[in-house]
Structure formats: C-alpha cells, structure tokens
Amino acid sequence: MINLIVTFNEYVTYFITVILALSPTVIDHCYHYFGRTAAFAAVLFVHILRNEEKLLKSDINQLTTESRNPASSHLDEMSILAITQLMNQEDAKVSQSITSELSKIADAIALIVTAFKADGRLIYMGAGTSGRLGVLDAAECVPTFGTDPEMVQGLIAGGPQAMTVAVEGAEDNPNLGAQDLKDLTLTANDAVVGLAASGRTPYVIGTLDYAQHIGAATISLACNHHAQISQHAQVAIEVAPGPEVLSGSTRLKAGTAEKMVLNMLSTISMVKIGKVYHNLMVDVKPTNEKLVIRAKHMIELATGVSADKASELFIAAHQNVKTAIVMNLANVPASDAEQRLRRAHGIVRDALQ
C-alpha cells in the first residue's frame, strides 16, 4: 500500500480545518459517551492540531513566493507607468532564474522523450495557476505538433471546472492526485510532471508518489528552493524568480517561469521525436485558413520551391507537410513519400536518406 500522505503537515493540510471546525462537537460527544478522560484527550488533541496549524502557516509564510517585494511596497501609490516599468524589470528576472536549472530541464526532457518513444504520454498535474498552465501547454501541442489529444494531457485539481472557478480544498488532498492518474490508467511508459509554484501542494505530492509507485517517470517543477515536491520526483526543477510585485500572486513571475519551462519541455521533446524539420513545425494540422497558409509556406521554406509549387505539393500530399517535403526533396510520388516516412517513424531527415 502506498503511503500517499507522506508527512504529518500534509495530513494536517487536508484534515485540520474540518477537525478544528468540529472540535466543540467532538469534545462534547467524548465527554457525554466516554467520560472526562476522553474529553480531556480530545481537548489535548485539538490543542496539538492548533499548534500544528500555526506551524504550517508559518512554513507557508516563509516561502519566497509568499514574501513581500520591497520594490513594490508602495504599489498602490505608484503611477501606472511606474508600475509597468517595475513589473517589466521584475519579469526580466524570470529567465535568469531558469538558467541554473537548464541541466535539470534537459534531464526532464530526456525522460519525456523516452516516454514518447515507448508510446507513453506526457501528463501535467497541478492546482490553480500551475494546473491551468499545464492544461494550456498540453492543449497547444495538438495544433502545433499534430499530436493526438491523449499524448500530452493537463490535469488540474478539482477537474475541468477548476480552469475558471476555484474548487475549494481540491489541492489539499493528495489522494485526489493519485485518483486522477488512476482514472487515466497511468502506466510505466508515461511521464508525469507535477507543477506547484509553492512547491508543497499535497495534490501534486500525491500525484508524484502514485506515479513513482507505478514506475512512470516523475518530474517536479516548483518556484521555491528546497521545495517539498522535489523530494518526490526523479528530476526536480526549482526556478525561483523571487517575491511577486503583488505579494503572493504566483500567476505573475512564478507563472511566467513555469510557462517558460513548460515551453521547453514540450517543444524540445517534440523536436526530438521528429515533429520538426530544421526549425519548421512540419506536423502542424492545417485546420483553419491561417494554418493552411502556414503549412504551404513551410513547404516553400523546406524545399525552396515557389508558392504555386508548394500549393500543388500540399494538395498532392493530401495536405500533409512532411509528405510534401519528402515528395519534392526525394523526387518521389506521394505514396512512396508516405512509405518512407512510415519506415522512418515520421522523421523527415531519415525519410530522405
């Protein structure tokens, strides 16, 4: 049996509010049914929990993401222009905070590529802003790289409704994270990325623990150093861009940092499984007019043909950019180009050899 609730603080996070709210009733019942000794024990237990609650709040308040930014201490008195300049200056710190973590990001990408090559999936898991960013990055992979919607998925604590409306308490339950992965039928071929700006979200910890039990690759991404979730992942990424202009609002620098890392994880992984030729997204799905124009232009850029010729190739290749490129550069008909790509597992360079 997996120990999903790995520390007492995580247990308290989920249960303490309910227990303390019911404490008068609990104590009264203990006295009525079990006597003074039981009532005294209940009072003592509640006292311990109250102390734990204070310690937990203290721990949270020590996080960099919860700290006050001295540069914005008079935010409400600053001019609009001054605030825009300050936010721009603070945002410049985001990319700097990522630099020291690039080797870990590369290690994470290697795990994701291995998962993809084993027909596994990339699954982002998070709560609040972190969860929404995971859902966003996953959704963008479909039109950008022509992936199946199942290949890259984003799950948010509280379910789809939490994308727009906060679901109270969902992030505090580690068992919900595990259950969400069970519902996806997680396998050892998958890669799971746990996202938590604070670095301590129980939902994410439960997710990572269950994924490790199954044998899936596990990656954590936090915006504080010495994050709790780092202890629950094979590869732990910690980017710390510092206190927010608006204290505690991690949708700002922390959210930007997370999105920048997610951009690397998904984009570079797709490059390494053949979704890109040169720097062109040749697996793009031309599902609207803009994407049709982009697809034809990529054929032009990859082959050096005219716009008219690119349009002809696009039609002859059944609107498949990779097929059109191989047709032109290998001087073969569409059927042969498709066959070459199948043998090369969709990698254009290999199909041209």
TAHU-V969030 format. One record per residue. RES is the residue in one small letter. PHI is phi in degrees with one decimal (none if undefined). OMEGA is omega in radians with two decimals (999 if undefined). BURIAL is 1 if it has 9 or more other ideal C-beta (glycine too) atoms within 8 Angstrom, else 0. Layout:
res->(RES;RES)
phi->(PHI;PHI)
omega->(OMEGA;OMEGA)
burial->(BURIAL;BURIAL)
//
This chain:
res->(m;i;n;l;i;v;t;f;n;e;y;v;t;y;f;i;t;v;i;l;a;l;s;p;t;v;i;d;h;c;y;h;y;f;g;r;t;a;a;f;a;a;v;l;f;v;h;i;l;r;n;e;e;k;l;l;k;s;d;i;n;q;l;t;t;e;s;r;n;p;a;s;s;h;l;d;e;m;s;i;l;a;i;t;q;l;m;n;q;e;d;a;k;v;s;q;s;i;t;s;e;l;s;k;i;a;d;a;i;a;l;i;v;t;a;f;k;a;d;g;r;l;i;y;m;g;a;g;t;s;g;r;l;g;v;l;d;a;a;e;c;v;p;t;f;g;t;d;p;e;m;v;q;g;l;i;a;g;g;p;q;a;m;t;v;a;v;e;g;a;e;d;n;p;n;l;g;a;q;d;l;k;d;l;t;l;t;a;n;d;a;v;v;g;l;a;a;s;g;r;t;p;y;v;i;g;t;l;d;y;a;q;h;i;g;a;a;t;i;s;l;a;c;n;h;h;a;q;i;s;q;h;a;q;v;a;i;e;v;a;p;g;p;e;v;l;s;g;s;t;r;l;k;a;g;t;a;e;k;m;v;l;n;m;l;s;t;i;s;m;v;k;i;g;k;v;y;h;n;l;m;v;d;v;k;p;t;n;e;k;l;v;i;r;a;k;h;m;i;e;l;a;t;g;v;s;a;d;k;a;s;e;l;f;i;a;a;h;q;n;v;k;t;a;i;v;m;n;l;a;n;v;p;a;s;d;a;e;q;r;l;r;r;a;h;g;i;v;r;d;a;l;q)
phi->(none;-80.1;-89.0;-75.3;-102.4;-87.0;-136.0;-62.9;-60.7;-67.2;-62.1;-61.5;-52.1;-83.2;-101.4;-62.4;-61.5;-65.4;-63.2;-66.6;-65.4;-94.5;-54.7;-59.7;-66.3;-61.1;-62.8;-60.6;-66.3;-61.9;-67.3;-66.9;-96.5;-123.6;96.0;-66.6;-61.1;-65.6;-64.6;-62.0;-61.9;-64.9;-61.6;-62.5;-62.5;-62.9;-61.6;-61.8;-64.6;-63.4;-65.7;-64.0;-61.9;-64.3;-63.9;-62.7;-62.9;-63.5;-59.7;-63.7;-67.7;-82.3;-66.1;-58.7;-66.8;-100.5;-73.7;-84.3;-93.5;-56.8;-67.2;-116.1;-63.2;-114.2;-54.4;-71.9;-104.1;-79.8;-73.5;-58.1;-61.8;-62.0;-68.5;-63.4;-65.4;-65.0;-62.6;-64.2;-64.1;-67.2;-63.2;-63.7;-76.7;-65.7;-63.6;-64.6;-69.3;-84.6;-52.7;-69.7;-104.4;-61.4;-66.8;-70.0;-62.4;-62.7;-62.0;-64.4;-62.6;-59.7;-65.4;-67.4;-61.4;-59.1;-62.5;-60.3;-69.2;-99.6;62.5;-89.1;-118.9;-104.9;-124.5;-90.0;-133.3;-167.9;-125.7;59.4;-57.4;-59.3;-63.9;-64.2;-66.0;-64.3;-61.5;-61.6;-63.9;-63.7;-63.5;-71.7;-68.2;-63.7;-73.9;-74.9;-117.0;66.3;-83.0;-69.2;-56.2;-77.8;-68.2;-126.5;-128.1;-121.8;-118.2;-121.1;-56.1;99.5;83.4;-52.3;-62.9;-72.1;-65.0;-121.4;-130.8;-61.5;-103.8;-60.6;81.5;-60.9;-74.5;-88.5;-110.9;-64.8;-68.6;-65.9;-62.4;-62.2;-64.8;-60.5;-73.7;-62.4;-64.6;-86.7;54.8;-57.4;-126.9;-67.9;-82.8;-86.9;-123.4;-115.7;-112.8;-92.4;-112.2;-156.9;-56.6;-69.0;83.2;-138.4;-65.1;-57.2;-55.7;-71.2;-62.1;-61.6;-60.5;-66.0;-63.8;-66.0;-61.4;-65.5;-62.0;-74.1;101.9;-74.6;-69.2;-126.2;-134.5;-118.3;-134.5;-129.0;-114.7;-135.8;-76.2;56.5;-71.9;-61.2;-65.9;-62.7;-77.5;-118.3;-137.1;-65.2;-121.5;-111.9;-106.0;-127.5;-107.2;-124.4;-78.0;96.8;-59.1;-80.3;-58.9;-103.2;-50.0;81.3;-86.0;-75.5;-75.2;-88.1;-61.7;-61.6;-63.1;-62.9;-61.4;-61.0;-63.6;-63.6;-68.8;-61.2;-55.8;-66.9;-57.6;-76.1;-64.6;-68.0;-60.9;-67.2;-58.6;-77.4;-110.5;90.0;-82.6;-133.7;-123.7;57.2;-119.7;-106.6;-84.1;-77.1;-102.6;-58.5;-94.4;-77.8;-92.6;-147.9;-59.9;-60.6;-72.7;-64.7;-61.0;-63.9;-61.8;-64.2;-66.3;-65.5;-64.0;-58.0;-65.4;-76.4;-113.8;82.3;-83.9;-73.2;-62.7;-65.3;-66.4;-61.9;-63.8;-62.1;-63.1;-59.1;-69.2;-64.7;-90.4;58.3;63.1;-108.7;-63.2;-59.6;-60.8;-61.3;-64.3;-65.7;-54.8;-73.8;-73.5;-98.5;55.0;-131.3;-71.6;-58.0;-62.0;-68.2;-62.2;-63.5;-65.1;-60.7;-66.3;-63.4;-64.6;-91.5;55.8;83.4;-90.2;-59.9;-57.9;-69.6;-68.6;-87.6;-84.7)
omega->(-3.09;3.04;-3.06;3.13;-2.87;3.11;-3.14;3.13;3.13;3.07;-3.13;-3.13;-3.07;-2.97;-2.95;-3.11;-3.13;-3.08;-3.12;3.13;-3.10;-2.99;3.12;3.13;-3.13;-3.12;-3.14;3.14;3.13;-3.14;-3.06;-3.02;-3.00;3.07;-3.03;-3.10;3.13;3.13;3.11;3.12;3.13;3.11;3.14;-3.14;3.12;3.12;3.12;-3.13;3.12;3.09;3.10;3.12;3.12;3.12;-3.14;3.11;3.12;3.12;-3.13;-3.10;3.11;-3.12;3.11;-3.12;3.13;-3.08;3.07;3.11;-3.11;-3.09;-3.10;-3.07;3.10;-3.06;-3.08;3.13;-3.07;3.08;3.12;-3.13;-3.13;3.13;3.11;3.12;3.13;-3.14;3.10;3.11;3.13;3.13;3.12;3.14;-3.04;-3.11;3.10;-3.12;-3.12;-3.03;-3.09;-3.08;-3.04;-3.14;3.09;3.08;3.10;3.10;3.13;3.13;3.11;3.10;-3.12;3.12;3.10;3.11;3.14;-3.11;3.08;-3.10;3.07;-3.08;2.98;-3.07;3.06;3.12;3.11;3.10;3.10;-3.12;-3.13;3.12;-3.14;3.13;3.08;3.10;3.14;-3.10;3.12;-3.11;-3.10;-3.11;-3.09;3.14;-3.08;-3.03;3.11;-3.11;2.97;-3.14;-3.13;-3.01;3.08;-3.07;3.05;3.11;-3.13;3.12;-3.12;3.09;-3.07;-3.13;-3.13;3.07;-3.08;-3.12;-3.12;3.07;-3.00;3.02;-3.06;-3.07;-3.08;-3.07;-3.14;-3.12;3.10;3.10;3.10;-3.11;3.11;3.11;3.06;3.14;3.10;-3.04;3.13;3.10;-3.14;3.13;-3.07;3.03;-3.10;3.10;3.11;-3.05;3.09;3.13;-3.14;-3.10;-3.05;-3.05;-3.12;3.12;-3.12;3.11;3.09;3.09;-3.08;3.13;3.13;3.14;3.11;3.11;-3.14;-3.11;3.10;3.06;-3.10;-3.12;3.07;3.09;-3.13;3.13;3.01;3.05;3.12;-3.10;3.11;-3.07;3.14;-3.14;-3.04;-3.09;3.06;3.11;-3.11;3.12;3.14;3.07;-3.05;-3.11;3.05;-3.12;-3.12;3.04;3.03;-2.95;3.08;-3.11;-3.03;3.00;-3.10;-3.06;-3.13;3.11;3.11;3.12;3.13;-3.12;3.12;3.10;3.11;3.07;3.13;-3.09;-3.07;-3.06;-3.08;3.07;3.13;3.07;-3.02;3.05;2.99;3.13;-3.08;3.03;-2.89;3.04;-3.08;3.14;-2.97;3.06;-3.14;3.09;-3.11;-3.02;3.06;-3.04;-3.14;-3.10;3.04;3.11;3.13;-3.14;3.12;3.14;3.10;3.07;3.07;-3.06;-3.08;-3.03;-3.11;-3.13;3.12;3.12;3.14;3.14;3.12;3.11;3.11;3.14;-3.14;3.13;-3.12;-3.12;-3.14;3.09;3.09;-3.05;-3.14;-3.14;3.14;-3.14;-3.13;3.09;-3.07;-3.03;3.11;3.14;-3.14;3.09;-3.07;-3.10;3.11;3.12;3.12;3.13;3.11;-3.14;3.09;3.14;-3.10;-3.14;3.04;-3.11;-3.03;-3.11;3.13;3.14;-3.11;-3.11;999)
burial->(0;0;0;1;1;1;0;0;1;1;1;1;1;1;0;1;0;0;1;1;0;0;1;0;0;1;1;1;0;1;1;0;0;0;0;0;0;1;1;0;1;1;1;0;0;1;0;0;1;1;0;1;1;0;1;1;0;0;1;1;0;0;1;1;1;1;0;0;1;0;0;1;0;0;1;0;0;1;0;0;0;0;1;0;0;1;1;0;1;1;1;0;1;1;0;0;1;1;0;0;1;0;0;1;1;0;1;1;1;0;1;1;1;1;1;1;0;0;0;1;1;1;1;1;1;1;1;1;1;1;1;1;1;1;1;1;1;1;0;1;1;1;0;1;1;1;1;0;0;0;1;1;1;1;1;1;1;1;0;0;0;1;0;0;0;0;1;0;0;1;1;0;1;1;1;1;1;1;0;1;1;1;0;1;0;1;0;0;1;1;1;1;1;1;1;1;1;1;1;1;1;1;1;1;1;1;1;1;1;1;1;1;0;1;0;1;1;1;1;1;1;1;1;1;0;0;1;1;1;1;0;1;1;0;1;1;1;1;1;1;1;1;0;1;1;0;1;0;0;1;0;1;1;1;1;1;1;1;1;1;1;1;1;1;1;1;0;1;1;1;0;0;1;1;1;1;1;0;0;1;1;1;1;1;0;1;0;0;0;0;1;1;0;1;1;1;1;1;1;1;1;1;1;0;1;0;0;0;1;1;1;0;1;1;0;1;1;0;0;0;1;1;1;1;1;1;1;1;1;1;0;0;0;1;0;1;1;1;0;1;1;0;0;1;0;1;1;1;0;1;1;1;0)
//
